[in-house]
């Protein structure tokens, strides 16, 4: 498979969602314990930093491109229904010229697989993003994969987020 300068697969070589998810969960952590999956990046959007969330569920550091994604990763780490999760699954082709990269891929305790997109509510309501997300939902749905949209406001809800942070940073991890 050919990769472009960003480390992503070229449009004609993008795998099916099921293959991408299997590759994502079966790829061991890199030298720095980062679970990057198929999408490799060195920096986020201009003015934002990549946050690597240390995850005991996933066995490495999950990359997050925003504080909202990092907050969602914190929630997924504590959610009882989530068996493991990863960030930045990789590019999924929606058509000849359009692709989509979900923010998170989840494997639930019952064996089901879901993908999540974390965006501001206003952006989720815009016609352009709505069209892309609906196309992505159809592609994932054809493979039996559920897709959820999580708003930034939901992800960063207080005092819930502060309570999660308190529990996460004070947990005892067996050695």
Secondary structure, 3 states (H helix, E strand, C coil): CCECCCCCECHHHCCCHHHHHHHHHHCCCCCCCEECCCCCCCCCCCCCCCEEEEECCCCEEEEECCHHHHHHHHHHHHCCCEEEEEECCCCEECCCCCEECCCEEEEECCCCEEEEEEECHHHHHCHHHHHHHHHHHHHHHHCCCEEEEEEHHHHCCCCHHHHHHHHHHCCCCCC
